[in-house]
């Protein structure tokens, strides 16, 4: 694989944390706060949500977590957020799984046998020289990694513990996340932001300030060393949260990209993209945008020039066809020609956009199809015009681990069009069976395969 090195500064790809830790003292309101986050599934590991109205599900053990993960995957990962309540309880829950991992290693093969290590040490943490904590870390990381495949953003709720530290010869207490030893360091280093939730009168404050008193912080610039009011109780007793205003993207339940379905779209630009598997073949890419969404902030129009502002709607790249335009022969022996097929699509597109005069005026103006499409993009006869499009697509997991879509305009059906002038009522209805290819669901019986397990344990002094 050829590596392409960047020649300029690369802009950030995310504004708010994908992995957020919120910890606090008991009864501060972590669970209630999470219950107000739109499309957030609360994974309750402590039965602490009994008095809270929320999208929630309980898990008494790690095996139940596996089954919950299967159900989420089978449903197509519908949630924007997963909240684990609490990460401290999850650590304890991972002890039996750690013992299972250890029992599959050569030194632990007799762990569950009569008179074996289980009966001698009680649980994995009783192993000599702290070697059991290695297996707990292995189990915990596997489980948390698995949970993070359920949704684009995961929030771990945790308890606080006071840690005694020494600085300049003076002992002092520091508030820290309640996890064991190296597990705490691994977990916090993998997190994008760690916030300490505390109450001040009728307000809950989420602090990302890094100091000796509280161990927290954040990678995103807008959260670094910030203290934000995340919720409060109003004078009339109403409880309000500020997810959207204080933590953009975390509180914004709406994706910045559009998805397959019946969409009302405008075209922002049109490009030909070479299809690398067939020489000379092209995909015709329509860079589209939905109608303006109130209270929504889309992607920046130009990452290198913030003055151009943001898109007002969701955006997406939609191919003119599922398959690339190329010269060839169909299965029935009919000869097809790339340029003729492209021009036919462009003519139908201009008809729907009511810019047929532009199409006619291009006669004998261009030597190649590349010049024709470039002129269409530059002249932009599509600007400000809206289409009703049936957008088909295929699910896939992008490089960031999120669900994304490869989208295209499907073939029309009898009596209806794939796209037409907006509000004309001529566009066919989106059909999930015909127009959406789901990502393959792989059965999950464990968090990982046996082959991936480390089979040599040691003490806490020589690992990680």
C-alpha positions as CSV (number, residue, x, y, z in Angstrom):
1,X,0.0,0.0,0.0
2,X,1.3,3.4,-1.0
3,X,1.5,5.9,1.9
4,X,0.6,9.4,1.1
5,X,2.2,11.8,3.6
6,X,0.4,15.1,4.4
7,X,2.0,18.3,3.0
8,X,-0.1,20.7,5.0
9,X,-1.6,20.9,8.5
10,X,-4.6,18.5,8.8
11,X,-7.6,20.0,10.4
12,X,-9.5,18.2,13.3
13,X,-12.1,15.7,12.2
14,X,-14.1,15.8,15.4
15,X,-15.4,18.6,17.6
16,X,-16.6,16.8,20.7
17,X,-15.4,13.6,22.4
18,X,-16.2,10.1,21.0
19,X,-15.3,8.6,24.4
20,X,-16.3,10.7,27.3
21,X,-15.9,9.9,31.0
22,X,-18.1,11.7,33.6
23,X,-17.4,11.0,37.3
24,X,-18.8,12.4,40.5
25,X,-19.8,11.7,44.1
26,X,-22.9,9.6,44.5
27,X,-26.4,11.1,44.1
28,X,-25.1,14.2,42.1
29,X,-27.3,13.4,39.1
30,X,-25.2,11.6,36.6
31,X,-27.9,9.1,35.6
32,X,-30.6,11.8,35.4
33,X,-28.4,13.9,33.2
34,X,-27.7,11.1,30.8
35,X,-31.5,10.3,30.6
36,X,-32.0,13.6,28.9
37,X,-29.5,13.0,26.1
38,X,-31.4,12.3,22.8
39,X,-31.2,8.7,21.5
40,X,-28.9,7.6,24.2
41,X,-29.2,4.0,25.5
42,X,-28.3,3.7,29.2
43,X,-26.6,0.5,30.1
44,X,-27.5,0.2,33.8
45,X,-25.0,-2.0,35.7
46,X,-25.9,-0.9,39.2
47,X,-29.8,-0.8,39.0
48,X,-29.4,2.9,39.6
49,X,-31.9,4.0,37.0
50,X,-35.0,2.6,38.7
51,X,-36.3,6.1,39.5
52,X,-35.3,7.6,36.2
53,X,-37.3,7.7,33.0
54,X,-34.8,6.8,30.3
55,X,-34.0,4.6,27.3
56,X,-32.4,2.0,29.5
57,X,-31.5,-1.7,29.8
58,X,-29.9,-3.5,32.8
59,X,-27.0,-6.0,32.6
60,X,-26.2,-8.1,35.7
61,X,-23.1,-9.7,34.1
62,X,-20.7,-9.7,31.2
63,X,-22.6,-12.4,29.4
64,X,-25.7,-10.2,29.3
65,X,-23.6,-7.4,27.8
66,X,-22.7,-9.8,25.0
67,X,-26.4,-10.5,24.3
68,X,-27.2,-6.8,24.4
69,X,-24.5,-6.1,21.9
70,X,-25.9,-8.7,19.6
71,X,-29.3,-7.2,19.8
72,X,-28.0,-3.7,19.0
73,X,-26.0,-5.0,16.0
74,X,-29.0,-6.9,14.7
75,X,-31.0,-3.6,14.9
76,X,-28.4,-1.8,12.8
77,X,-26.8,0.1,15.7
78,X,-29.7,2.6,16.0
79,X,-28.4,4.6,19.0
80,X,-26.3,7.8,18.7
81,X,-24.9,7.3,22.2
82,X,-24.3,4.5,24.7
83,X,-23.9,5.4,28.4
84,X,-22.4,2.9,30.8
85,X,-23.5,3.4,34.4
86,X,-21.1,2.8,35.9
87,X,-17.6,2.0,34.7
88,X,-16.7,1.2,38.4
89,X,-19.3,-1.6,38.4
90,X,-18.1,-2.8,35.0
91,X,-14.7,-3.4,36.5
92,X,-16.2,-5.8,39.1
93,X,-18.3,-7.4,36.4
94,X,-15.2,-8.2,34.4
95,X,-13.6,-10.4,37.1
96,X,-15.4,-13.6,36.0
97,X,-14.5,-12.9,32.4
98,X,-10.8,-12.3,33.5
99,X,-10.9,-15.7,35.1
100,X,-12.2,-17.3,31.9
101,X,-9.4,-15.7,29.9
102,X,-6.8,-16.9,32.5
103,X,-8.2,-20.4,32.4
104,X,-7.5,-20.6,28.7
105,X,-3.8,-19.8,29.2
106,X,-1.3,-22.5,29.9
107,X,-0.6,-21.4,33.5
108,X,-4.4,-21.1,34.3
109,X,-5.7,-24.3,32.7
110,X,-6.5,-25.8,36.1
111,X,-8.1,-22.7,37.5
112,X,-11.6,-24.0,37.6
113,X,-10.7,-27.7,38.3
114,X,-11.2,-29.2,41.7
115,X,-8.5,-28.0,44.1
116,X,-7.3,-25.6,41.4
117,X,-6.5,-21.9,41.7
118,X,-10.1,-20.7,42.0
119,X,-10.6,-22.7,45.2
120,X,-7.3,-21.6,46.5
121,X,-7.3,-17.9,45.8
122,X,-11.0,-17.1,45.6
123,X,-10.9,-15.0,42.5
124,X,-8.3,-13.9,39.9
125,X,-7.2,-10.9,42.0
126,X,-5.9,-13.2,44.7
127,X,-3.1,-14.5,42.4
128,X,0.4,-14.0,43.8
129,X,2.3,-10.8,43.1
130,X,-0.7,-9.0,41.7
131,X,-0.5,-11.0,38.4
132,X,-4.3,-11.4,38.4
133,X,-4.8,-7.7,37.7
134,X,-3.2,-8.2,34.3
135,X,-6.0,-10.5,33.4
136,X,-8.6,-8.1,34.8
137,X,-7.1,-5.4,32.5
138,X,-7.3,-7.7,29.5
139,X,-10.9,-8.5,30.2
140,X,-11.9,-4.9,30.9
141,X,-10.3,-3.5,27.7
142,X,-12.0,-6.2,25.6
143,X,-15.4,-5.4,27.1
144,X,-15.1,-1.7,26.8
145,X,-13.8,-2.0,23.2
146,X,-16.8,-4.1,22.4
147,X,-19.2,-1.6,23.9
148,X,-17.6,1.2,21.9
149,X,-18.7,-0.6,18.6
150,X,-22.3,-0.1,19.5
151,X,-22.6,3.6,18.7
152,X,-20.6,6.5,17.4
153,X,-20.2,8.0,20.9
154,X,-19.9,6.3,24.3
155,X,-20.1,7.9,27.7
156,X,-18.7,6.1,30.8
157,X,-20.1,7.2,34.1
158,X,-18.0,6.6,37.2
159,X,-17.6,7.2,40.9
160,X,-15.1,9.4,42.5
161,X,-12.5,8.3,45.0
162,X,-10.1,10.4,47.1
163,X,-6.4,9.7,46.4
164,X,-3.7,10.9,48.8
165,X,-0.8,12.6,46.9
166,X,2.3,14.4,48.0
167,X,3.6,17.6,46.4
168,X,6.5,19.7,47.8
169,X,6.5,17.6,50.9
170,X,2.8,18.3,51.6
171,X,0.1,15.6,51.5
172,X,-3.2,16.4,49.9
173,X,-6.3,14.7,48.7
174,X,-7.1,14.5,45.0
175,X,-10.5,13.5,43.4
176,X,-10.0,10.7,40.9
177,X,-11.9,8.1,38.9
178,X,-12.6,5.0,41.0
179,X,-10.8,2.3,39.0
180,X,-8.0,0.0,40.0
181,X,-4.3,0.8,39.4
182,X,-3.1,0.7,35.9
183,X,-6.7,0.1,34.7
184,X,-7.5,3.7,35.5
185,X,-4.5,5.0,33.6
186,X,-5.3,2.9,30.5
187,X,-9.0,3.9,30.6
188,X,-8.3,7.6,31.0
189,X,-5.6,7.7,28.4
190,X,-8.0,6.2,25.9
191,X,-10.7,8.8,26.6
192,X,-11.1,12.0,24.7
193,X,-12.4,13.9,27.7
194,X,-12.8,13.4,31.4
195,X,-15.2,15.6,33.3
196,X,-15.9,15.9,37.0
197,X,-19.6,16.6,37.8
198,X,-20.4,18.6,40.9
199,X,-23.2,20.6,42.2
200,X,-23.3,24.4,42.9
201,X,-26.6,25.5,44.4
202,X,-29.2,24.5,41.7
203,X,-26.7,23.9,39.0
204,X,-24.6,20.9,38.0
205,X,-21.2,21.9,36.8
206,X,-19.1,19.7,34.5
207,X,-15.5,20.6,35.0
208,X,-12.6,19.8,32.6
209,X,-10.1,21.8,34.4
210,X,-6.9,20.0,35.1
211,X,-5.3,20.7,38.5
212,X,-4.0,18.9,41.6
213,X,-7.4,18.7,43.2
214,X,-9.3,16.9,40.4
215,X,-7.9,14.5,37.8
216,X,-9.7,15.5,34.6
217,X,-9.1,17.2,31.2
218,X,-10.1,17.1,27.5
219,X,-8.5,16.9,24.1
220,X,-11.1,19.0,22.2
221,X,-10.1,22.7,22.3
222,X,-13.5,24.0,23.3
223,X,-13.5,21.8,26.4
224,X,-9.9,22.3,27.6
225,X,-9.8,23.7,31.1
226,X,-13.5,24.6,30.9
227,X,-16.2,24.5,33.5
228,X,-19.7,24.4,32.0
229,X,-23.2,24.4,33.4
230,X,-24.6,21.2,32.1
231,X,-27.9,21.2,33.9
232,X,-29.9,23.1,36.5
233,X,-33.2,23.2,38.3
234,X,-35.3,26.3,37.4
235,X,-37.3,28.4,39.9
236,X,-40.5,26.6,38.8
237,X,-38.8,23.2,39.5
238,X,-38.2,22.3,35.9
239,X,-35.0,20.3,35.3
240,X,-33.2,21.4,32.1
241,X,-30.0,20.2,30.5
242,X,-27.6,22.0,28.1
243,X,-26.1,19.1,26.1
244,X,-26.5,20.8,22.8
245,X,-25.2,24.2,23.7
246,X,-22.3,23.1,25.9
247,X,-21.2,19.9,24.3
248,X,-21.9,20.3,20.5
249,X,-22.1,16.9,18.7
250,X,-22.6,15.1,22.0
251,X,-25.9,16.8,22.5
252,X,-26.8,17.1,18.8
253,X,-28.7,13.9,18.0
254,X,-28.7,14.6,14.3
255,X,-26.0,13.4,12.0
256,X,-24.2,16.0,9.9
257,X,-24.4,13.7,6.9
258,X,-27.6,12.5,5.1
259,X,-28.6,8.9,4.7
260,X,-30.5,6.6,2.3
261,X,-34.2,7.3,2.0
262,X,-36.5,9.7,0.2
263,X,-34.6,13.0,0.4
264,X,-35.2,16.5,-0.7
265,X,-31.8,17.7,-1.9
266,X,-30.0,20.4,-3.7
267,X,-26.8,19.9,-5.6
268,X,-23.7,21.9,-4.5
269,X,-21.2,20.4,-7.0
270,X,-20.8,17.7,-9.5
271,X,-17.6,15.7,-10.1
272,X,-16.3,12.8,-12.1
273,X,-14.3,10.3,-10.0
274,X,-12.2,7.6,-11.7
275,X,-13.2,4.0,-10.8
276,X,-9.9,2.4,-10.2
277,X,-10.9,-1.2,-10.9
278,X,-11.9,-0.5,-14.5
279,X,-9.7,1.6,-16.7
280,X,-11.4,4.7,-18.1
281,X,-14.6,4.2,-15.9
282,X,-16.1,7.0,-13.9
283,X,-18.5,7.5,-11.1
284,X,-20.6,10.7,-11.4
285,X,-20.7,12.2,-7.9
286,X,-23.4,14.6,-6.8
287,X,-22.4,16.5,-3.7
288,X,-25.8,17.2,-2.2
289,X,-27.4,19.0,0.8
290,X,-30.7,18.8,2.6
291,X,-33.0,21.7,3.4
292,X,-32.0,24.1,6.2
293,X,-32.5,22.5,9.6
294,X,-33.3,24.9,12.4
295,X,-30.8,24.9,15.3
296,X,-28.4,22.7,13.3
297,X,-24.8,23.4,12.5
298,X,-23.4,21.4,9.7
299,X,-19.9,20.7,8.5
300,X,-17.7,23.7,7.6
301,X,-18.1,24.6,3.9
302,X,-14.3,25.0,3.7
303,X,-12.1,23.5,6.4
304,X,-9.3,26.0,5.5
305,X,-11.6,29.1,5.5
306,X,-14.0,29.4,8.5
307,X,-15.3,32.7,7.1
308,X,-17.4,30.7,4.6
309,X,-19.5,29.3,7.4
310,X,-21.2,26.0,7.8
311,X,-23.7,24.0,5.8
312,X,-27.3,24.7,6.8
313,X,-28.3,21.1,6.2
314,X,-26.9,17.6,6.2
315,X,-24.6,16.8,3.3
316,X,-23.8,13.7,1.4
317,X,-22.1,12.3,-1.7
318,X,-24.5,10.5,-4.0
319,X,-23.4,8.5,-7.0
320,X,-25.5,8.8,-10.2
321,X,-25.6,5.0,-10.4
322,X,-24.6,2.1,-8.2
323,X,-22.1,1.0,-10.8
324,X,-19.5,3.1,-12.6
325,X,-20.1,4.4,-16.1
326,X,-17.8,2.4,-18.5
327,X,-17.6,1.0,-22.0
328,X,-18.6,-2.6,-22.2
329,X,-21.2,-5.3,-23.0
330,X,-24.2,-6.3,-20.9
331,X,-24.9,-10.0,-20.0
332,X,-27.5,-10.0,-22.7
333,X,-24.9,-8.8,-25.3
334,X,-25.9,-5.2,-25.6
335,X,-23.0,-2.8,-26.2
336,X,-23.0,0.1,-23.8
337,X,-20.9,3.3,-24.0
338,X,-19.6,5.3,-21.1
339,X,-20.1,8.8,-22.6
340,X,-23.5,8.1,-24.0
341,X,-24.7,6.7,-20.7
342,X,-23.4,9.7,-18.8
343,X,-25.0,12.1,-21.3
344,X,-28.3,10.3,-20.9
345,X,-28.2,10.7,-17.2
346,X,-27.2,14.4,-17.4
347,X,-30.0,15.1,-19.8
348,X,-32.5,13.5,-17.4
349,X,-31.0,15.5,-14.6
350,X,-31.3,18.7,-16.5
351,X,-34.9,17.9,-17.3
352,X,-35.7,17.5,-13.6
353,X,-33.8,20.7,-12.7
354,X,-35.6,22.6,-15.5
355,X,-32.3,23.6,-17.1
356,X,-32.7,21.8,-20.5
357,X,-31.7,25.0,-22.3
358,X,-28.3,24.8,-20.7
359,X,-28.0,21.2,-21.9
360,X,-29.0,22.1,-25.5
361,X,-26.5,25.0,-25.6
362,X,-23.6,22.7,-25.0
363,X,-23.9,21.0,-28.4
364,X,-20.5,20.9,-30.1
365,X,-18.9,22.9,-27.3
366,X,-16.9,20.2,-25.7
367,X,-14.4,17.6,-27.0
368,X,-14.7,15.2,-24.1
369,X,-17.2,14.1,-21.4
370,X,-14.7,15.4,-18.8
371,X,-15.0,18.9,-20.3
372,X,-18.8,18.6,-20.4
373,X,-19.2,17.7,-16.7
374,X,-16.6,20.3,-15.7
375,X,-18.7,23.0,-17.5
376,X,-21.9,21.8,-15.8
377,X,-20.2,22.1,-12.4
378,X,-18.7,25.5,-13.3
379,X,-21.9,27.0,-14.8
380,X,-24.0,25.5,-12.0
381,X,-27.4,25.5,-13.7
382,X,-28.5,23.4,-10.7
383,X,-27.8,26.1,-8.1
384,X,-30.6,26.7,-5.6
385,X,-32.9,24.1,-7.3
386,X,-34.4,21.2,-5.3
387,X,-34.9,17.6,-6.3
388,X,-36.9,14.7,-4.7
389,X,-34.4,11.8,-4.8
390,X,-34.8,8.2,-3.8
391,X,-31.3,7.6,-2.3
392,X,-30.2,4.0,-2.1
393,X,-27.1,2.9,-0.2
394,X,-24.9,0.4,1.5
395,X,-23.8,0.4,5.1
396,X,-20.1,0.2,6.0
397,X,-17.8,1.1,8.9
398,X,-15.6,4.0,8.2
399,X,-12.0,4.6,9.3
400,X,-13.3,6.2,12.6
401,X,-15.3,3.1,13.4
402,X,-18.7,4.8,12.7
403,X,-21.5,3.6,10.5
404,X,-21.5,5.3,7.2
405,X,-23.2,4.9,3.8
406,X,-22.1,4.5,0.2
407,X,-25.0,6.1,-1.6
408,X,-26.3,6.1,-5.1
409,X,-29.4,6.8,-7.2
410,X,-31.2,3.5,-8.0
411,X,-32.8,2.4,-11.2
412,X,-36.4,3.7,-11.6
413,X,-39.4,1.5,-11.5
414,X,-42.4,1.4,-13.8
415,X,-44.6,4.4,-13.2
416,X,-42.1,6.3,-11.0
417,X,-38.8,8.1,-11.3
418,X,-35.6,7.8,-9.3
419,X,-35.5,11.6,-9.0
420,X,-37.7,14.5,-10.1
421,X,-38.4,18.1,-9.5
422,X,-39.1,18.7,-5.8
423,X,-42.7,18.3,-4.7
424,X,-43.8,16.9,-8.1
425,X,-44.8,13.6,-6.5
426,X,-43.1,11.6,-9.3
427,X,-40.3,10.1,-7.3
428,X,-40.6,6.4,-6.3
429,X,-40.8,5.4,-2.7
430,X,-37.7,4.3,-0.8
431,X,-37.9,0.6,-0.1
432,X,-35.4,-0.7,2.5
433,X,-35.4,-4.3,1.1
434,X,-34.5,-3.1,-2.4
435,X,-32.6,0.1,-1.7
436,X,-30.5,-0.5,1.5
437,X,-27.7,-3.1,1.8
438,X,-27.1,-3.8,5.5
439,X,-23.6,-4.3,6.8
440,X,-22.9,-8.0,7.4
441,X,-23.7,-9.0,11.0
442,X,-21.1,-11.3,12.5
443,X,-22.2,-13.6,15.4
444,X,-20.7,-12.6,18.7
445,X,-20.1,-15.2,21.4
446,X,-17.1,-13.6,23.0
447,X,-15.5,-10.2,23.0
448,X,-12.6,-11.5,21.0
449,X,-11.2,-14.8,19.7
450,X,-9.0,-17.2,21.6
451,X,-6.2,-16.6,19.1
452,X,-6.1,-13.0,20.1
453,X,-5.7,-13.7,23.8
454,X,-2.3,-13.1,25.4
455,X,-1.3,-16.3,27.1
456,X,1.6,-15.2,29.3
457,X,0.9,-13.3,32.5
458,X,3.3,-11.4,34.7
459,X,3.3,-9.0,37.6
460,X,2.2,-5.4,37.6
461,X,5.9,-4.4,37.5
462,X,6.7,-5.6,34.0
463,X,3.5,-5.3,31.9
464,X,1.8,-2.6,29.7
